Amino acid sequence: MNRIALVAAVAVVAVLAAAGPFLSGYALAVVYQTLVYLALAYGWNIISGYAGYFSFGQITFFGIGAYVTALSVTNAHLDWRLGALLGGLVSMALALPIGAIMLRLRGPFFSLGMLGLAQTVRVLISSSEAMGGGTGIYLPVSVNPLVVYEWTLGVAAFAFAVTVAIDRSAFGLRLRALREDQQVAGTLGVDVTGAKIRAFLISALIPGLLGGGYAMYLTLVEPVSAFSTRLELQSIVMTVFGGIGTVWGPLVGGIVMSQISEALWARFPQAYLMIFGGLLVLFLIVLPRGVVPAIADRLKKRGGPRSFTPQAAPAARETVA
């Protein structure tokens, strides 16, 4: 990524931070929801886009972060931001043994294993009275939504910065090697187990940090919202649309698809999911590798800036296989 693009990204974060107090309630909610999707997409992109482990269960760590924050606020009376930070750290700590087991699986087996993990944790929490059961845990309503917005903006910026660092580092090259062929990467001296576990830990930290803010924004944490399949799938869709395994893919896909989704929901509340799904299928037929790789290829043919060209993953269907 060239210096101009980096400066532009920093400027966007600064503008969003400065604009927060001047946004209307509806506008703040729309931007906040977009930031949630962006941060989730970037977290998912590290393990699925760069390392090639297509996951349907990263929402597990989002839910863990939300519940750790809720318990920290209601039981330990911590400031919610400390609780959210603790939620991220707990999520990352739990990702170590989970990753050691799950990352032994590959392809659809890993995807289904992570999906099963998310549903298992959801059922366990639903049946636990200490966790509020199916009713959930109610949180103080005194938290300013603007503060939660700023926290979420910070998490999204952190996720973007981590992705940039990975993309330009030797660690990122090792993850791409794993994505293409683990056996060959191992013969070339790549620490296969260490690299994929590190990627898994980072991809757990980001949703873990995000979940606490989401719980405070809703003033309630309960199994359905904390382990939302809709949130997970929509963030995956946004990343695939933008271009998995790239720096800019989650950003482009997140902004474009969230705005399309919001517009369709406002105009066609009964049929927007069907229309949204149809548009997604059409986009993937036309641009199977995503928007960012398609733009990069066109710039490359025209002799454009090489720094924009991403090391994209293969088409989404190939990554799952």
C-alpha positions in Angstrom: 0.0 0.0 0.0 1.4 3.3 -1.0 1.9 6.3 1.3 -1.0 8.3 -0.3 -3.5 5.5 0.4 -2.3 5.2 4.0 -2.6 9.0 4.6 -6.1 8.8 3.1 -7.1 6.0 5.4 -5.9 8.0 8.5 -7.8 11.1 7.2 -11.0 9.1 6.9 -10.6 7.8 10.5 -10.0 11.4 11.7 -13.1 12.7 9.8 -15.3 10.0 11.2 -14.1 10.6 14.8 -14.6 14.4 14.4 -18.0 14.0 12.7 -19.5 11.7 15.4 -20.9 14.5 17.7 -22.6 16.1 14.7 -24.4 13.0 13.3 -28.1 12.6 13.8 -29.3 9.6 15.7 -30.1 7.7 12.5 -26.9 8.6 10.8 -24.9 7.6 13.8 -26.6 4.2 13.9 -25.9 3.6 10.2 -22.2 4.5 10.5 -21.9 2.6 13.7 -23.4 -0.6 12.1 -21.1 -0.2 9.1 -18.1 0.0 11.4 -19.2 -3.2 13.2 -19.4 -5.0 9.9 -16.0 -3.6 8.8 -14.2 -4.7 12.0 -15.8 -8.1 11.8 -14.8 -8.4 8.2 -11.2 -7.5 8.9 -11.0 -10.0 11.7 -12.4 -12.7 9.5 -10.2 -11.8 6.6 -7.0 -12.6 8.6 -7.8 -16.2 9.2 -9.9 -16.9 6.1 -8.5 -14.5 3.5 -4.8 -14.6 4.4 -4.4 -18.0 6.0 -7.1 -19.8 3.9 -9.2 -21.2 6.7 -12.7 -20.3 5.7 -14.5 -19.9 9.1 -18.2 -19.8 9.9 -17.5 -19.4 13.7 -15.6 -16.2 14.4 -18.8 -14.8 15.8 -18.0 -17.1 18.8 -15.4 -14.6 20.0 -17.7 -11.7 19.4 -20.2 -13.3 21.7 -17.6 -14.1 24.3 -16.4 -10.5 24.3 -20.0 -9.3 24.8 -20.6 -11.6 27.7 -17.3 -10.9 29.4 -18.0 -7.2 29.2 -21.5 -7.6 30.5 -20.4 -9.6 33.5 -17.5 -7.2 34.2 -20.0 -4.3 34.3 -22.8 -5.9 36.2 -20.8 -8.1 38.7 -17.4 -6.5 39.0 -18.6 -2.9 38.3 -15.7 -2.2 36.0 -15.8 0.6 33.4 -17.3 -0.9 30.3 -14.2 -0.1 28.2 -12.0 -2.0 30.6 -14.6 -4.8 30.4 -14.5 -4.7 26.6 -10.7 -4.8 26.6 -10.9 -7.8 29.0 -13.4 -9.4 26.6 -10.9 -9.2 23.8 -8.1 -10.6 25.9 -10.3 -13.5 27.1 -11.4 -14.2 23.6 -7.8 -14.4 22.4 -6.8 -16.6 25.4 -9.7 -19.0 24.7 -8.7 -19.0 21.0 -5.4 -20.7 21.8 -6.8 -24.1 22.9 -9.7 -23.8 20.4 -7.3 -23.1 17.5 -5.0 -25.9 18.5 -7.9 -28.3 18.0 -9.9 -26.7 15.2 -6.9 -25.8 13.0 -6.1 -29.5 12.6 -9.1 -29.6 10.3 -9.1 -28.3 6.7 -11.5 -27.0 4.1 -15.2 -27.6 4.8 -14.4 -29.6 7.9 -12.9 -26.6 9.6 -15.8 -24.4 8.4 -18.4 -26.8 9.8 -16.4 -27.3 13.0 -16.3 -23.6 13.7 -20.0 -23.3 12.9 -20.7 -26.1 15.3 -18.6 -24.4 18.0 -20.5 -21.2 17.7 -23.9 -22.9 18.0 -22.6 -25.1 20.9 -21.4 -22.0 22.9 -24.7 -20.3 22.2 -26.7 -23.2 23.5 -24.5 -23.5 26.6 -24.9 -19.9 27.5 -28.7 -20.0 26.8 -29.0 -22.8 29.4 -26.8 -21.0 32.0 -28.6 -19.0 34.7 -25.3 -17.3 35.6 -25.2 -15.9 32.1 -28.8 -14.8 32.1 -30.1 -17.8 30.2 -32.2 -17.0 27.1 -33.3 -13.6 28.6 -29.8 -12.3 28.7 -28.1 -9.6 30.9 -29.5 -6.1 31.0 -26.8 -3.3 31.0 -26.9 0.3 32.2 -28.6 2.7 29.7 -26.5 5.6 30.8 -23.7 4.9 28.4 -23.5 7.5 25.6 -23.9 5.9 22.2 -21.3 8.3 20.9 -18.7 6.8 23.2 -19.5 3.3 21.9 -19.3 4.6 18.4 -15.8 6.0 19.1 -14.7 2.7 20.7 -16.0 0.8 17.6 -14.2 3.2 15.3 -11.0 2.6 17.2 -11.4 -1.2 16.9 -12.1 -0.9 13.2 -9.0 1.3 12.7 -6.9 -1.2 14.8 -8.2 -4.1 12.6 -7.3 -2.2 9.5 -3.8 -1.3 10.8 -3.1 -4.9 11.8 -4.2 -6.1 8.3 -1.8 -3.5 6.7 1.0 -4.7 9.0 0.4 -8.4 8.1 0.0 -7.7 4.4 3.5 -6.1 4.3 5.3 -8.5 6.6 7.1 -11.8 6.3 4.3 -13.2 8.5 1.8 -12.3 5.8 3.9 -14.1 3.2 4.0 -17.2 5.4 0.2 -17.0 5.7 -0.2 -16.8 1.9 2.1 -19.8 1.6 -0.1 -21.7 4.0 -3.2 -20.7 2.0 -1.8 -22.0 -1.3 -0.3 -25.2 0.0 0.6 -26.2 3.6 2.8 -29.1 2.7 5.0 -27.0 0.3 5.1 -24.2 2.9 6.4 -26.7 5.5 9.1 -27.9 3.2 10.2 -24.3 2.7 10.8 -23.9 6.4 7.5 -22.2 7.4 6.3 -22.9 11.0 2.9 -24.1 9.8 1.4 -24.6 13.2 2.7 -21.4 14.8 1.7 -19.2 11.9 -1.9 -20.4 11.6 -2.4 -20.2 15.4 -1.0 -16.7 15.5 -3.5 -15.7 12.7 -6.3 -17.4 14.6 -5.5 -15.5 17.8 -5.5 -12.1 16.0 -8.8 -13.0 14.3 -10.3 -13.8 17.7 -9.0 -10.6 19.4 -10.7 -8.2 17.0 -14.3 -9.5 17.4 -13.7 -10.0 21.1 -12.9 -6.3 21.4 -15.9 -5.4 19.3 -18.5 -7.5 21.2 -18.3 -5.5 24.4 -19.1 -2.2 22.6 -22.0 -3.9 20.7 -23.5 -5.1 24.0 -23.3 -1.7 25.5 -24.8 -0.1 22.4 -27.8 -2.5 22.7 -27.8 -2.2 26.6 -28.5 -5.9 26.5 -26.5 -9.1 25.8 -28.4 -12.2 25.0 -27.5 -15.3 22.9 -29.3 -14.3 19.7 -27.6 -11.0 19.3 -24.2 -12.0 20.8 -23.9 -15.0 18.5 -25.7 -13.5 15.5 -25.4 -15.7 12.4 -26.7 -12.7 10.4 -23.8 -10.5 11.6 -21.3 -13.2 10.7 -22.6 -14.0 7.3 -23.0 -10.4 6.3 -19.4 -9.6 7.2 -18.3 -12.7 5.2 -20.4 -11.6 2.2 -18.8 -8.1 2.4 -15.3 -9.4 2.4 -15.9 -11.9 -0.4 -17.5 -9.1 -2.5 -14.6 -6.7 -1.8 -11.9 -9.3 -2.2 -10.7 -11.8 0.4 -7.0 -11.8 1.3 -6.6 -8.1 0.5 -6.1 -5.0 2.6 -8.9 -3.0 0.9 -11.4 -5.8 0.2 -13.2 -5.7 3.6 -13.3 -1.9 3.5 -14.7 -1.6 0.0 -17.1 -4.5 0.4 -18.2 -3.4 3.8 -19.1 0.2 2.8 -20.8 -0.7 -0.5 -22.7 -3.7 0.7 -23.9 -2.1 4.0 -25.2 0.9 2.1 -27.0 -1.3 -0.4 -28.5 -3.4 2.3 -29.7 -0.3 4.2 -31.2 1.2 1.1 -33.0 -2.1 0.2 -34.3 -2.6 3.7 -35.7 0.9 3.8 -37.5 0.6 0.5 -38.3 -3.2 0.4 -38.5 -4.4 4.0 -40.3 -7.6 3.1 -38.2 -8.6 0.2 -34.8 -7.0 0.8 -33.1 -10.2 1.7 -34.2 -11.9 -1.5 -33.1 -8.9 -3.6 -29.8 -8.5 -1.6 -29.0 -12.2 -2.2 -29.8 -12.0 -5.9 -27.5 -9.0 -6.3 -24.7 -10.8 -4.4 -25.0 -13.8 -6.8 -24.9 -11.5 -9.8 -21.8 -9.6 -8.4 -19.9 -12.9 -7.8 -20.7 -14.2 -11.3 -19.3 -11.0 -12.8 -16.5 -10.5 -10.3 -15.6 -13.9 -8.8 -12.4 -12.7 -7.1 -14.1 -9.5 -5.8 -14.0 -5.8 -6.6 -10.6 -4.9 -5.4 -8.7 -7.6 -7.3 -10.7 -6.7 -10.4 -9.7 -3.1 -10.2 -6.1 -4.0 -9.5 -6.0 -6.2 -12.6 -7.4 -3.4 -14.7 -4.8 -0.9 -13.3 -2.0 -3.4 -13.9 -3.1 -3.8 -17.6 -3.1 -0.1 -18.0 0.3 0.3 -16.3 -1.2 1.7 -13.1 0.4 1.8 -9.6 1.8 -1.6 -8.7 1.4 -0.9 -5.0 -2.3 -1.2 -5.3 -2.1 -4.8 -6.6 -3.3 -7.1 -3.8 -2.1 -10.6 -3.1 -5.6 -11.8 -3.3 -6.9 -15.2 -2.4 -8.3 -17.4 -5.2 -12.0 -17.1 -5.9 -14.2 -17.7 -2.8 -15.4 -21.1 -3.9 -11.7 -22.2 -4.3 -10.9 -21.0 -0.8 -13.6 -23.2 0.8 -12.5 -26.3 -1.0 
